[in-house]
Each structure stands twice: as structure tokens, then as C-alpha cells.
Amino acid sequence: MLLLLLLLLYFLFFILIIINIIIIGAWKKHERDQIEKATKFKMMTEVGTSNAIERVRYKAHDLRSDDEKRFVGIDLILHPEMYVSLKLAEIEGNYHD
């Protein structure tokens, strides 16, 4: 009987972990969507962001496509003055992608 109760508790604990993982994943997707919306709004409202290159530079790293990541990696080397506000971790992430 005790063994059966322990198995039931273990099963419920396992189910709670899975539900927690699903909720965290949905929350992270929601946050990414909010970041994307804010980035789009920033791109549309900032002065001088009329061309595609500047829009890609403003876009958050995790929202860029693979082609955009490659472009930013090359652009970072050719035009480092455009990325003065980036942190070192973001620069390394762009460089290695």
C-alpha cells in the first residue's frame, strides 16, 4: 500500500514538472513575442531607421533569422562603430553565429 502511494506521488510530481515546463515555455514565447513587438515599434518610430540594414541592426539577437545573424556577424567586423551600445556577451553571440 505504501509503495503504491509513493508511486502515485512520484507520478503526480512528474506530471507537475511537465506542466511547469510547458508553462515556462509558453511564457518565454510570450516574452519573445513582446520583445519582437517592442522592437518593431522601436524600428518604426526611431528617426533614421528607414533602411533594412538599420532594422536588422536594431533587431534583438534571438529574433534574427540565420541570414540576418550572418549579416550582423560580418557587419560587426566591418562597422563596429554601429554596435557601440552592445554588451560584450551580445557581440560574442553575434560573432559566433
Backbone hydrogen bonds, N-H to C=O, Kabsch-Sander energy under -0.5 kcal/mol:
donor,donor_aa,acceptor,acceptor_aa,energy
5,L,1,M,-2.1
6,L,2,L,-2.4
7,L,3,L,-2.3
8,L,4,L,-2.1
9,L,5,L,-2.4
10,Y,6,L,-2.5
11,F,7,L,-2.4
12,L,8,L,-2.5
13,F,9,L,-2.5
14,F,10,Y,-2.3
15,I,11,F,-2.3
16,L,12,L,-2.4
17,I,13,F,-2.0
18,I,14,F,-2.0
19,I,15,I,-2.4
20,N,16,L,-2.4
21,I,17,I,-2.3
22,I,18,I,-2.2
23,I,19,I,-2.5
24,I,20,N,-2.6
25,G,21,I,-2.3
26,A,22,I,-2.2
27,W,23,I,-2.4
28,K,24,I,-2.5
29,K,25,G,-2.1
30,H,26,A,-2.2
31,E,27,W,-2.5
32,R,28,K,-2.5
33,D,29,K,-2.4
34,Q,30,H,-2.3
35,I,31,E,-2.5
36,E,32,R,-2.6
37,K,33,D,-2.4
38,A,34,Q,-2.5
39,T,35,I,-2.7
40,K,36,E,-2.6
41,F,37,K,-2.5
42,K,38,A,-2.6
43,M,39,T,-2.6
44,M,40,K,-2.0
45,T,41,F,-1.9
46,E,42,K,-2.2
49,T,46,E,-0.9
55,R,51,N,-1.5
56,V,52,A,-2.2
57,R,53,I,-2.1
58,Y,54,E,-1.9
59,K,55,R,-1.2
63,L,60,A,-1.4
64,R,60,A,-0.6
64,R,61,H,-1.3
69,K,65,S,-2.3
70,R,66,D,-2.2
71,F,67,D,-2.4
72,V,68,E,-2.7
73,G,69,K,-2.1
74,I,70,R,-1.9
75,D,71,F,-3.4
76,L,72,V,-2.5
77,I,73,G,-0.9
78,L,74,I,-2.3
79,H,75,D,-3.3
82,M,79,H,-1.6
83,Y,80,P,-1.7
84,V,81,E,-0.8
86,L,83,Y,-1.3
91,I,87,K,-2.1
92,E,88,L,-2.6
93,G,89,A,-2.1
94,N,90,E,-2.3
95,Y,91,I,-2.5
96,H,92,E,-2.2
97,D,93,G,-0.9
